[in-house]
Amino acid sequence: MASAALLLPLLGAAPSGAVAAPPAPDRLQRAFADASAEYGVPSSVLLGVSYLQSRWDGHAGSPSVTGGYGPMHLTDARTALAGSSHHGEGTEDPRGDGARAPLRPRSRPAPETGPPPARLTTLPRAAWLTGLDQAALREDPAANVAGGAALLAAAQRDLGEPLSGDPADWYGAVARFSGADDAATAAAYADDVFSVIREGQERTTDAGQRVALAADPGLAPDRAQLRRTGLRAAATAGTECPASVPCEWIPAPYEEFGDGDYGNHDLGNRPASQRVRYIVVHDTEGAWDGVLNMVQDPTYVSWNYTLRSTDGHVAQHVKAKDVAWHAGNWYVNANSIGLEHEGFLAEPDAWYTEAMYRSSARLVRYLAGKYGIPLDRQHILGHGNVPGPTTATVAGMHTDPGPYWDWRHYFELLGRPLVATAGPGAGAVTIRPDYSSNRPEYTGCATRGEPCAPHGSSDVRLYSDHDRNAPLIRDIGLGGAPTTGVNDLSSRVSTGQRFAVADRWGDWTAIWYLGQKAWFPNPRRQPAAVPARALLITPREGLESVPVYGRAYPERAAYPAEVPVQAVSPLPYTLPKGQTYVAGDKVPGEYYYAADFGGASHRVVTGEDLYYEIQYGHRVAYVRAADVTVASPGR
């Protein structure tokens, strides 16, 4: 973690002063052309690098999670956000298993560090190279583009390469621009940039600027330049990553430290012993170096992978066969792989880079293919979609990666874009608002009760009637009245989630949610959801309601004598008669007993009872298959 002296409070508010007229819609496009002419960098290279950094967005002068500004993501460590991992906050036990005492993470102090790495100080260097004021580089997109061009030109000269007009001659400079300190990460970054250039891109930015990059399908960069960058080889041995993902092995320690206690994960034999069913997306709530320090502490918790924001670099910590302690629900942990992304839930303008989104999507595609995990929101979960395993744990569960994670774009990168899969009048919908224009009010990002900065969001607000003035939907498991708090999931659905339709009224749609009819605006011209095909379940005939569970555990008779019986305890919710819910997998009741060091007594207990995973509220849940029937194939 960068030294405390450099981690000053966030300075990323939009520039103050008189309101200026909006810039011409082609100003940013012209800025790329001007910077290309001034610094001798091909405009396609500038546009490709900028797209991978920010998708050409300026974010109104606000910094990313690593203190990066503007379309070129020029970094300034003085405004990088700091924090401790979210696993150390709240009441959630990340392991989530009653068979042993709850783990309360306690990390060792971060070690003293020297100056921040070069990847976090590109903005001051760009100021030195261009003579431009640092404030201009932060706030003026045209100046920011010029700064990025100056850095690329300097990298090209450092490599002894000419300022060529042929983009194929800039592979090494692009690799160096990534800020990566290992060759694999730098190469993956450069490969992505040149892929963007080959394919071409066109979009309207967050400031209304139309930017286009013409496709150059025959472009073949000189990858041999990578050898001249002097970058180290990463410690890739033992990692479980596709060749397209830069990955190094930084193991989480499996150690015993007295009184039978141990950490920070459990040995397993997946998928032979049990299936890997889920991938859980987290954000770190901390900076890269500090988070890596925490996961290497045996008294702390663990997850399988961490992804860096600046360049998409990946560190693996726990093998996929083993069970990391990350989701707060032992059933989910035993059936999942956890990915931590460098970021902050309650910082709407602390944006994630395109490089990290792409690296994460490639890793998830690889893991999903390897373990047969469907690419949908009932299997690719946010930490905030994981249910509390028992009633007592519901209120303490975590909510990351939060409403500002762009699930719609993420699924496009996964190769599974969220599209309508049924016709009008279908019995289910997929939540799919336009991220940029969907801006529900949130509070509590900086100060409790105070509004957060307006920002695009993946979440849609739910009301008790087809009226924005109606009360918000209440979650009885959380207690208290629902709020617009950024961490309050009571009355929110998230992009990609599917729900059964309960009713329609003009431009409003109602869904079954937490046992209630929940309404949201869904106008035809700017829909928040699209028709979906889904398997729908409802209580079996003769039952007024059925219990809802936070874990799919076996029945008592399934446990051998040497394994303590785990309670099949319902949550404080029910699935009432007449309501329907979207069902995902039909899974066996299963419990992984792992309460000692070494694994000698570890056992997977599988019962006769079957469960359906359902999209019950913002979080998924489980119902016994014997309690429900298929209401509709969801055509």
N, C-alpha and C positions, 0 to 999 in steps of 0.2 A: 504494500500500500504506500502510495506516495507520502512523503514526510509531512507531518502536521503543518509545518511552516508553509508548505505550498498549497495545502488544501483550504483555501479561503472560502467564505460563503459564496453561493452561486451568484454570479453577476450577470446572468443571462436575460434580464428583462429587455423587452423591446425598447428601442431608442425613444427617449422622451422628446417633447418639444411640439412645435406646431404640426398639425396634420397636413401632410403634403399630398399633392395630387398623385393618383396611382401612376406607376411607371408604364411606359408603352409596353404592350404585350410581347414585343420582340426584343426588349432591352437585354434580357439575359442571353438570348441567342447571339446578339451582336457582341456582348461581352466576351463570349468564347472566341468569336472570330477576331476581335481586337487583341486579346491576350495571345492568341496563336501567332498573329503577325508580329507582335512586339517581342515575344520570347522565343520564337522559332520552334514551337511545339505544334505538331499537327492538330487541327481542331478536333478531329475524330478521337484522338488520344485524350485530349482534355475532356471532351464530352463523355467518353467511356469511363474515365476515372471518376468524374463527378457523379455519374449515374450510380456507380457501385458504392460510392460514399454516401450519397444522400438522395438519389433519384432526382437530382437537380433542385431539391427543395432548399429554401433558406431558413426555415423555421423562425422567421421574424427576428433573427439575431440571437436566438437562444441556443445554448450549447447542448451537445449530446451528453450521454452519461460519462464520457471520457473527456469532456471539455472541448469537443470539436465544434467548430463554427462553420456555417455557410455551406454553399453547394460543394466546395472542395474539402469540407470537414477538416479545416486547419485547427490543430489542437493547441490548447494552452492549459498546462497542468494546474495553474493557479485557480482555475474554475472547474476542475474535475470534481465530481461529487464523491463524497466519502461516506462510509457507513459500515455497520456490522451486518453480517448475514441475517436474513429474515428468520433463519432457524433458531436464532437466539432470542427472538421476540415472542410475546404472547404466552399462551398457556399450552400450546400444542406440543405433545410429545412426538417428535419426528418419527420415532420408531413405530409407535401406535400399537403396541402389543401388551395386553394385560398379563401375559405370562411372566413378565419380569418388571421390576420397578421402572417407572418412567425415567427416561434419560433427560436430564436438564443440561443442555449444552453449555459448556464453559470453555471458552477458547483461551489459549495463552496469548499474552500481549504480542502485538505485531512487532517484528524486529525493527531496529533502526535501519533506515535506508538512506542511500545517497541521493544524488540528483535524480529526477524522474527520467525514464527512458526517452530516447529521441522521438519515439512515436507519439509522445504526449507534449512535444514542444515545437511542433511545426509552424505554429502561428508566429511566435517571436522570430524564428528563422526567416519566414517569408517576409516579415516586416524589414528585417535587415537586408534581404536580397532586393526588395523592391523600393525601399525608402518610404513605403506607405505607413501611415499611422496604424497602430494595432487596433484601435477602435474602428477604423474604417474596414479593416480586414474582417472584423467580427460582424459589422452591421451592414456593410454595402456588398451585395452579391457580386457586383462587377469587380470591386477591389479584391474580393475573396478569390474569384476566378484568376485574376492576375497573379495573386500570391501563389496559387497552386501551380500555375504555369511556370513561375520562377523556380519553384522547388523541383519540378520535373526537368527543367532545363539544366539546373545545377546538378541533378543526379546523372543526367546524360553526360555532362562534361566530366564529372568525377569518374565515370566509367571509361573515359577516353573515347566516347562515341561522338560523331558529328551531330549537329542539330539538323538532322535530315527531315525532309518533307514527307518521307515514306513512313507511315505508322508502324510498319513491320520492323523498323530499326529501333523501336522504343521499348522493347520487352523488358530489358534490364532496368531501365529507369522507372518503369511502372512498378516492377517488383520492389525496387528500393522505396518508392513512394508509399507503399503499403505500411511502412514502419515496422514490418515483421523483422524479428531477429533470427529467424531460421529460414532456410531456403525453401522448404516445402510449403510453408504458409505464404511466403512471398510469391512463389510460383502459382499457387492456387488463386491468389488474388489477381495476379497478372493474367492468368488464363480466363478468369471471369471477365476482366475488363475487355480482353480481346474477343471474347464470346459476345459481349454486348455490342462491340463495334461490328462484328460480322453479321449479327442479326438485325441491328438497327433498333432504335427506340423512338417513341414520340409520346409526349404527355404534357398536360398542363400542371404547372407546379402549384405549391400551396400559396404562392403570391399571384397566381393567375397568369404566369408566363408560359407561353407556348414554346416548347423546345423540341427540336427534332435532330436525330442522328441518322443519317442515311446508312442503309445496310451496305456492308462491304464483304460479301460472302466468300470471296476468294482470298481474304487476308490471311497470310501465314507468317506470324512473327518469328523473329530469330531467337528461339528459346535457348540457344547456346550461350547467349549473353548472361544467363543466370549464373554460370560458373565464375564469371568475373565480378560478381557482386560481393564476394567474400563472406556470404552469410553461412552460418553454422548449419550442421545437420541436426535435426531434432531427434530426441530419444523416442523413436517410433516403435521400438521393439516391444511386442506384447500388446499393442493397441488393437482395438476392434473398430476400425474405421474403414470406409471405402477409400480407394486410391485418390479420389477427387477431394477428400477432406484432409486438411493439414492437422495432424494429430500427434500428440506426444504423451508419454506415460508418466504421470505424476501420482503415484499410488497413495490411496488412503490407507493408513496403517491398520492392520488387523492385529491388535495387541491385547494382552491381559494385564490389568494393572491393580490387582488386589481385591480380596473379598469376593472372588468369583465374578467381579465386574470386568467387562471388556468392551472394546470398540474397534472401529466405529461402523462395522457392518457385519453381516453374517455370511458364512460360507454356504454355498448352495451347489446345485447341479442342474440348473436350468439350461435348456428346456426339457432335458430328459425327465427331471423330477416333477416339473409343473410348467405350464405354458407361460410365456411372456405375453401378456394381453394388452398392456398399456404402455404408452410413453407419456411421461409427465413433464410439462414445460414449466419451469420456474424462472424467476429473476433473482439475482443474487442479493440485492439491497446492499451491495458493497463493491469496492473496486477490485480489479483482477488480482493484484498481488496479495491483498489482505485476505481475499476469499480462498486463494490457494494455500495460504498459511493455515487457515482454519481447517480445511479438509485434511490436512496432514497431521492434525492433532488427534491422537487416539481417544481422547476424552470428549471429542466433539462428534458431529454427525457426518453423514456422507451422502454422496450422490454419484452417479456414474460418469457424467461429463460436465465440464464447464466450457462455455464459449465466450471468447473475447470480442468486445464490440468493435474495436478499431479495424481489425483485419479478418475476423472470423476464425481465428486460431482456436483449436480445440485441445483441451487436456482431458485425458481419461483417468479416472481414479479408482473405479471398482469394475471388475469384470462383469459381463452380462450374466454369467452363470451364478454370480453371488447376489445377495440381497442388500441393497443400500438402504439407509435410514433417512428418508427424505420427505415422504408424503403425509405423515401423521396418521396413516391408516395401514395397519400391518397387512391386511388382505391385499390392498393395492400395492404396497411395497413388495410383497412376495411375488406379485404378478406384473411388475413394471420396471422400467428403466427411467431414471431421472436425469433431466438436462437442465443445468443452471445457466442462465444467460446474464451477462454483465448488464445490470440495469436497475431501475428504481420504479416501483409501482406508482407512487404518489408524486412523481415529477413529470407532468404531462409534456413538458417541453424538453425533457432529457431523453432525446430520441435515440432509437436504435439505428445502426447503420445497415444499409443494404447488404454489405459484406457479411454481417453476422446472420441476418435472415437467411441468406443463400446457403451459407455453410451449415446452419442448423437444418434447413430443409433437406440438404443432401444427406446429412447424417441420419435424419429421421426416415427418409426414403430407404436408405440402406438397412437400417434396423428393422423397419416394417417389413421389407422384403425378406430379410433373413429369418424373422420369427413369425411371419404370417399375420402381422397386425394390420387390420383395415385402416385405411387413411380417412378417418372420419372423427367427429368430435366426441364420440362415445368411446374412442380408443386413444386418440391424441388429446389428452386432457391438460388443462391448466391446473396448477396446484389448487387454485380456487374452485375447481370442479370436483375435487376429491371429497367424498362425504365424511363426516365424523363417524367413527366406528360405533360409538355409543351415544346415548342422549347427553351424557355429561360432557362429551368432547365437542359437540356441535358448535357451540359459540366460540370455541378457541381455535377453530381451524383457520388456516391461512387463505389469502385471497389473491395471491400473485398468479400470473404476471399482470393482472389488473386490466382495466378497461382500455388502456392505451396500446396494448399489444395488437398488432394488425393481423387478425386471424384470416381475413379475406385474402390479403396479399400472401400470407404464409401458405395458404392452401393452393394458391396459384403456383407458387414455387414448388410445392409438393407434387405438382402435376395432377391435382384433384380440385380444379376450380369449383366453387360453390355455385351450382346452377340449378334452375328448376328441373325437377325430375318427374313432374306430374302436371296435369292440366289444371286450369282454374276450377275452383270448387273441391280440390283434393282434401282429404281428411287430415293432412299434416302439412306443416310448413318448415322450411329451413330459414333461420334468422340470417339476414344478409343485407344490412344497411350499407350505404355508401360511406366508407370510413371517413373521408375528409369532411363531408357535409353533415354527418351525424354527430351532433355536439350536445348531448344531454348535459345538464348541469350536475357537477360534482362539487362537494365541499370537503374541506379538511386536508387538502394536499399540504399546505404549509401551516395553517392555523385552524384549529378545531372550529367547525361551523362556518368558516369563511369560504367563499367560492374559489374553486380552482380556476386556473387560466382556461379560457375556452380552447377546446382542442378536439380533433377527430377522435372517434371512439368506436370500438367494436361492440359495445353493449347498447341495449335498447331498454328503456324504462317501461315498467308495467304498472297499470292502474286497476283499481277495483271496478271501474265503469268506463264507458267510452267517452271520457271527458278528462282533459288534462288537469282539471281542478279536483278530480275525484281523489280519494285517499290512495296512497301507494299500497301495493300488495304487501301483506305482513308475513313474516317467517316466524312461526311460533317457536321453532327451535332456537332462534337467536334471542327471543325475549325482547320486550320493549317495542316502541313504535318504529316503523321503518323510516329511514332518512335517505338523503341524497349523498351521504358520506362515501368517499371514494373506496372505502373498504367494506361498505354495507351491501351485501349481496341479496338482501331481502327481495327486492323488486326489480331484478335485472336479468335479462337473458343475453347470451353472447353469440356472436357471429359463428355460424356453422352448426349450432345446436338445433335439433329438430324437436318439434312439439306437435301434439294432436290439436286440431282446431276444435274449439268449443262453441264458437259463435262468430258471426260477422255483423257489422252495422256500419253501412256507408264506407268511409275510409278507415274503419277500425277493424281489427281482428282480435278475437279472444282465443286463448289457448288454455289447456288444463295445466296448472302449475301449482305445486305444493298443496294439492287438494282443493284448489280454488279456480274460479274462472278469472283469468288475468288478461287485461286489454292493453293493446298498444296501437298507436297510429300506423297505418299501413297503406298510404295513398297509392293509387295505381301509377301515378307519374313518378313517384320517388319511393318505391316500396322498401319497407324494412325487412320483408321476408318474401320468399318465393315458394310456390307449391312444391311439395315433396312427396315422394313415395316412401312409405315406411311401414314396418310391422307394428300394429297397434294392439295393446292388450288392455283388458278390463277385468274387474272382479268376476270370479266364477258365479254362475247363477245361484241364487239363494244366499249370497253373502252381501251384507250391507256395506262392508269395507274390508280391506285386507291390510296387514301390517307392512311397513316399509322398513328396510334394513340398510345399515351402512356398510355391511360386509356380508359376504356369502359364505358363512361357516357351516360345517357339517352338523347333522343331528347328533345327539348325545351317544346313540348306539354305535356310531362309527369310530369312536376313540378307543384305542387299545389302552390297556391298564397303565402303561408307563407314560402316557401323555395326558396332562390335565385337560379336562373337558372345558371348552370355551363356550360361554353363554351365547345362544342365538337370541340376542336382545334387540327388540324393535326400537326404532327411533320414535320421536314424539309426533310422527306423521302417520297418515293412513292414505290409502287409495280408495276413495269412496265409490259406491255403486253408481253407475251411469257415467263415470269419467273414463277417459282413455289416455294412454301414455305411449310414447314411442319406445319400443323395446330394441335393445341391441343384442348382445350375445346371450345365449342360454348356457349357463355355466354350472358345473357341479359344485356342491358345497365343499370347500377345501380350506385346510388350515396347515400352515407350515410351522411346526414346533421347532424353535431354535432359541433356546434359553441358556445355553452353556457355551463355553469357549472350546473350540476344536471340532465341534460337529459330531461327536460320537453318538449323542442321543437325538440328533436332528431327525425329524420324520415328517413326511407329507401325509396328512390324514384326509382321505377323500370319502365323502358320504354318498348316500343314495339320493338325498334331496337335491333337486335342481332349482336354479334361480334364473330369473331374467334380470339383466341390467336394464334400467330404464332412465330416461331423461326426466327426472321428477321435478327439479327446480333448477337453480343455477348449477347445482351439484348433481351428479348422477346418484343413483340409489339402486337397491335390489329388492325384488319381491319373489316369494316362492312360486315356482311354476305351477304347483298344485293349487295355488290360491287364485289363479287367473286363467282366462281363456283368450285366444286370439280373437280380437273384435273385428279386425279387418286386415286384409293383406296390404292395405294402404295404396291401392291403385289410384 
